[in-house]
C-alpha cells in the first residue's frame, strides 16, 4: 500500500496533499498546497492520523 508499483513510495507533506493519477500502467502525481485545497475545493486537512474503519450493521 502506498507504492507506485516501481518500488517508490508516496511521502506526504501534511497539511499539503497530492493526488495520484493512474492511466493504464502509468502513474503520476499532482501536488496541491493547503491554501489551494481550501480556497478552491473548501477542504482543510486537520489530521494525518488514520482512524479505525466504520462498521455498519444491517438488520
N, CA, C and O atoms as a GROMACS GRO file, in nm:
protein
  236
    1UNK      N    1   0.085  -0.117   0.000
    1UNK     CA    2   0.000   0.000   0.000
    1UNK      C    3   0.089   0.123   0.000
    1UNK      O    4   0.189   0.128   0.072
    2UNK      N    5   0.054   0.223  -0.079
    2UNK     CA    6   0.130   0.345  -0.083
    2UNK      C    7   0.245   0.345  -0.181
    2UNK      O    8   0.321   0.441  -0.189
    3UNK      N    9   0.259   0.234  -0.258
    3UNK     CA   10   0.368   0.233  -0.354
    3UNK      C   11   0.314   0.258  -0.494
    3UNK      O   12   0.195   0.241  -0.520
    4UNK      N   13   0.403   0.297  -0.582
    4UNK     CA   14   0.366   0.326  -0.720
    4UNK      C   15   0.384   0.206  -0.811
    4UNK      O   16   0.356   0.215  -0.931
    5UNK      N   17   0.428   0.094  -0.759
    5UNK     CA   18   0.448  -0.024  -0.841
    5UNK      C   19   0.591  -0.040  -0.888
    5UNK      O   20   0.628  -0.145  -0.939
    6UNK      N   21   0.672   0.063  -0.872
    6UNK     CA   22   0.812   0.055  -0.912
    6UNK      C   23   0.906   0.058  -0.792
    6UNK      O   24   1.026   0.078  -0.807
    7UNK      N   25   0.849   0.038  -0.672
    7UNK     CA   26   0.930   0.035  -0.551
    7UNK      C   27   0.937   0.166  -0.476
    7UNK      O   28   0.980   0.169  -0.361
    8UNK      N   29   0.895   0.277  -0.540
    8UNK     CA   30   0.895   0.406  -0.470
    8UNK      C   31   0.765   0.422  -0.392
    8UNK      O   32   0.664   0.360  -0.424
    9UNK      N   33   0.769   0.504  -0.288
    9UNK     CA   34   0.651   0.526  -0.206
    9UNK      C   35   0.620   0.675  -0.198
    9UNK      O   36   0.708   0.759  -0.215
   10UNK      N   37   0.493   0.705  -0.170
   10UNK     CA   38   0.448   0.842  -0.154
   10UNK      C   39   0.496   0.897  -0.020
   10UNK      O   40   0.480   0.831   0.083
   11UNK      N   41   0.555   1.015  -0.020
   11UNK     CA   42   0.596   1.083   0.103
   11UNK      C   43   0.503   1.203   0.122
   11UNK      O   44   0.504   1.296   0.041
   12UNK      N   45   0.424   1.200   0.226
   12UNK     CA   46   0.328   1.308   0.247
   12UNK      C   47   0.396   1.434   0.298
   12UNK      O   48   0.505   1.430   0.354
   13UNK      N   49   0.329   1.546   0.278
   13UNK     CA   50   0.378   1.676   0.324
   13UNK      C   51   0.262   1.751   0.389
   13UNK      O   52   0.227   1.861   0.347
   14UNK      N   53   0.205   1.689   0.491
   14UNK     CA   54   0.090   1.744   0.562
   14UNK      C   55   0.118   1.888   0.603
   14UNK      O   56   0.229   1.912   0.652
   15UNK      N   57   0.029   1.984   0.588
   15UNK     CA   58  -0.111   1.974   0.551
   15UNK      C   59  -0.136   1.985   0.401
   15UNK      O   60  -0.251   1.998   0.359
   16UNK      N   61  -0.032   1.982   0.319
   16UNK     CA   62  -0.050   1.981   0.175
   16UNK      C   63  -0.094   1.842   0.131
   16UNK      O   64  -0.091   1.748   0.211
   17UNK      N   65  -0.133   1.828   0.008
   17UNK     CA   66  -0.183   1.699  -0.039
   17UNK      C   67  -0.129   1.670  -0.178
   17UNK      O   68  -0.078   1.759  -0.247
   18UNK      N   69  -0.140   1.546  -0.217
   18UNK     CA   70  -0.104   1.504  -0.352
   18UNK      C   71  -0.214   1.414  -0.405
   18UNK      O   72  -0.274   1.336  -0.331
   19UNK      N   73  -0.239   1.425  -0.533
   19UNK     CA   74  -0.336   1.340  -0.600
   19UNK      C   75  -0.258   1.248  -0.691
   19UNK      O   76  -0.176   1.294  -0.770
   20UNK      N   77  -0.283   1.119  -0.681
   20UNK     CA   78  -0.217   1.022  -0.768
   20UNK      C   79  -0.309   0.996  -0.886
   20UNK      O   80  -0.426   0.961  -0.869
   21UNK      N   81  -0.256   1.013  -1.005
   21UNK     CA   82  -0.333   0.995  -1.128
   21UNK      C   83  -0.277   0.872  -1.199
   21UNK      O   84  -0.159   0.867  -1.235
   22UNK      N   85  -0.363   0.772  -1.219
   22UNK     CA   86  -0.322   0.649  -1.287
   22UNK      C   87  -0.389   0.641  -1.423
   22UNK      O   88  -0.511   0.659  -1.434
   23UNK      N   89  -0.310   0.613  -1.525
   23UNK     CA   90  -0.361   0.593  -1.660
   23UNK      C   91  -0.295   0.467  -1.714
   23UNK      O   92  -0.180   0.468  -1.758
   24UNK      N   93  -0.371   0.358  -1.710
   24UNK     CA   94  -0.314   0.230  -1.753
   24UNK      C   95  -0.204   0.187  -1.659
   24UNK      O   96  -0.225   0.176  -1.538
   25UNK      N   97  -0.086   0.162  -1.714
   25UNK     CA   98   0.028   0.122  -1.632
   25UNK      C   99   0.107   0.242  -1.580
   25UNK      O  100   0.194   0.224  -1.495
   26UNK      N  101   0.077   0.362  -1.629
   26UNK     CA  102   0.149   0.482  -1.587
   26UNK      C  103   0.080   0.547  -1.468
   26UNK      O  104  -0.043   0.541  -1.455
   27UNK      N  105   0.158   0.609  -1.382
   27UNK     CA  106   0.106   0.682  -1.267
   27UNK      C  107   0.186   0.810  -1.249
   27UNK      O  108   0.307   0.813  -1.272
   28UNK      N  109   0.117   0.913  -1.209
   28UNK     CA  110   0.183   1.040  -1.182
   28UNK      C  111   0.115   1.105  -1.064
   28UNK      O  112   0.012   1.057  -1.017
   29UNK      N  113   0.171   1.212  -1.016
   29UNK     CA  114   0.106   1.279  -0.905
   29UNK      C  115   0.105   1.430  -0.926
   29UNK      O  116   0.182   1.485  -1.004
   30UNK      N  117   0.014   1.494  -0.854
   30UNK     CA  118  -0.002   1.638  -0.862
   30UNK      C  119  -0.002   1.691  -0.719
   30UNK      O  120  -0.077   1.642  -0.635
   31UNK      N  121   0.082   1.789  -0.691
   31UNK     CA  122   0.093   1.850  -0.559
   31UNK      C  123  -0.012   1.959  -0.543
   31UNK      O  124  -0.027   2.043  -0.632
   32UNK      N  125  -0.084   1.958  -0.432
   32UNK     CA  126  -0.182   2.062  -0.402
   32UNK      C  127  -0.148   2.127  -0.269
   32UNK      O  128  -0.156   2.061  -0.165
   33UNK      N  129  -0.108   2.255  -0.269
   33UNK     CA  130  -0.079   2.322  -0.143
   33UNK      C  131  -0.206   2.340  -0.060
   33UNK      O  132  -0.316   2.346  -0.114
   34UNK      N  133  -0.189   2.348   0.073
   34UNK     CA  134  -0.302   2.357   0.165
   34UNK      C  135  -0.393   2.476   0.134
   34UNK      O  136  -0.515   2.463   0.144
   35UNK      N  137  -0.337   2.590   0.096
   35UNK     CA  138  -0.422   2.707   0.068
   35UNK      C  139  -0.507   2.686  -0.057
   35UNK      O  140  -0.621   2.732  -0.062
   36UNK      N  141  -0.454   2.617  -0.158
   36UNK     CA  142  -0.534   2.587  -0.278
   36UNK      C  143  -0.645   2.486  -0.245
   36UNK      O  144  -0.757   2.499  -0.293
   37UNK      N  145  -0.611   2.386  -0.164
   37UNK     CA  146  -0.713   2.289  -0.122
   37UNK      C  147  -0.832   2.360  -0.057
   37UNK      O  148  -0.947   2.327  -0.085
   38UNK      N  149  -0.803   2.456   0.029
   38UNK     CA  150  -0.910   2.525   0.100
   38UNK      C  151  -0.982   2.626   0.010
   38UNK      O  152  -1.105   2.625   0.004
   39UNK      N  153  -0.908   2.711  -0.060
   39UNK     CA  154  -0.970   2.816  -0.141
   39UNK      C  155  -1.047   2.763  -0.261
   39UNK      O  156  -1.154   2.814  -0.294
   40UNK      N  157  -0.993   2.661  -0.326
   40UNK     CA  158  -1.056   2.610  -0.449
   40UNK      C  159  -1.159   2.500  -0.422
   40UNK      O  160  -1.263   2.494  -0.488
   41UNK      N  161  -1.129   2.411  -0.324
   41UNK     CA  162  -1.214   2.295  -0.301
   41UNK      C  163  -1.283   2.295  -0.165
   41UNK      O  164  -1.363   2.207  -0.136
   42UNK      N  165  -1.252   2.396  -0.081
   42UNK     CA  166  -1.309   2.408   0.053
   42UNK      C  167  -1.280   2.284   0.138
   42UNK      O  168  -1.366   2.235   0.212
   43UNK      N  169  -1.155   2.234   0.127
   43UNK     CA  170  -1.110   2.118   0.204
   43UNK      C  171  -0.996   2.163   0.294
   43UNK      O  172  -0.901   2.226   0.249
   44UNK      N  173  -1.005   2.129   0.422
   44UNK     CA  174  -0.898   2.158   0.517
   44UNK      C  175  -0.858   2.028   0.585
   44UNK      O  176  -0.939   1.968   0.656
   45UNK      N  177  -0.735   1.984   0.563
   45UNK     CA  178  -0.686   1.862   0.627
   45UNK      C  179  -0.650   1.896   0.772
   45UNK      O  180  -0.570   1.985   0.797
   46UNK      N  181  -0.710   1.823   0.866
   46UNK     CA  182  -0.687   1.853   1.007
   46UNK      C  183  -0.601   1.749   1.076
   46UNK      O  184  -0.549   1.775   1.185
   47UNK      N  185  -0.586   1.632   1.016
   47UNK     CA  186  -0.506   1.528   1.078
   47UNK      C  187  -0.460   1.430   0.971
   47UNK      O  188  -0.529   1.406   0.872
   48UNK      N  189  -0.341   1.374   0.992
   48UNK     CA  190  -0.290   1.273   0.902
   48UNK      C  191  -0.303   1.135   0.964
   48UNK      O  192  -0.278   1.034   0.897
   49UNK      N  193  -0.341   1.128   1.090
   49UNK     CA  194  -0.353   1.001   1.161
   49UNK      C  195  -0.476   0.925   1.113
   49UNK      O  196  -0.586   0.981   1.109
   50UNK      N  197  -0.461   0.798   1.076
   50UNK     CA  198  -0.577   0.720   1.030
   50UNK      C  199  -0.669   0.687   1.147
   50UNK      O  200  -0.625   0.672   1.261
   51UNK      N  201  -0.796   0.675   1.116
   51UNK     CA  202  -0.893   0.635   1.217
   51UNK      C  203  -0.940   0.493   1.185
   51UNK      O  204  -0.925   0.447   1.072
   52UNK      N  205  -0.998   0.424   1.284
   52UNK     CA  206  -1.047   0.288   1.256
   52UNK      C  207  -1.161   0.291   1.155
   52UNK      O  208  -1.234   0.390   1.146
   53UNK      N  209  -1.178   0.184   1.078
   53UNK     CA  210  -1.286   0.181   0.979
   53UNK      C  211  -1.423   0.185   1.045
   53UNK      O  212  -1.441   0.141   1.158
   54UNK      N  213  -1.518   0.238   0.971
   54UNK     CA  214  -1.657   0.242   1.019
   54UNK      C  215  -1.718   0.103   1.002
   54UNK      O  216  -1.703   0.041   0.897
   55UNK      N  217  -1.785   0.055   1.105
   55UNK     CA  218  -1.850  -0.076   1.098
   55UNK      C  219  -2.001  -0.053   1.091
   55UNK      O  220  -2.060   0.007   1.180
   56UNK      N  221  -2.060  -0.102   0.985
   56UNK     CA  222  -2.205  -0.091   0.966
   56UNK      C  223  -2.272  -0.223   1.006
   56UNK      O  224  -2.216  -0.331   0.983
   57UNK      N  225  -2.389  -0.214   1.063
   57UNK     CA  226  -2.467  -0.332   1.097
   57UNK      C  227  -2.600  -0.321   1.024
   57UNK      O  228  -2.676  -0.227   1.045
   58UNK      N  229  -2.627  -0.417   0.939
   58UNK     CA  230  -2.752  -0.420   0.865
   58UNK      C  231  -2.839  -0.532   0.918
   58UNK      O  232  -2.796  -0.647   0.929
   59UNK      N  233  -2.963  -0.498   0.950
   59UNK     CA  234  -3.057  -0.600   1.001
   59UNK      C  235  -3.175  -0.613   0.911
   59UNK      O  236  -3.264  -0.693   0.937
   0.00000   0.00000   0.00000
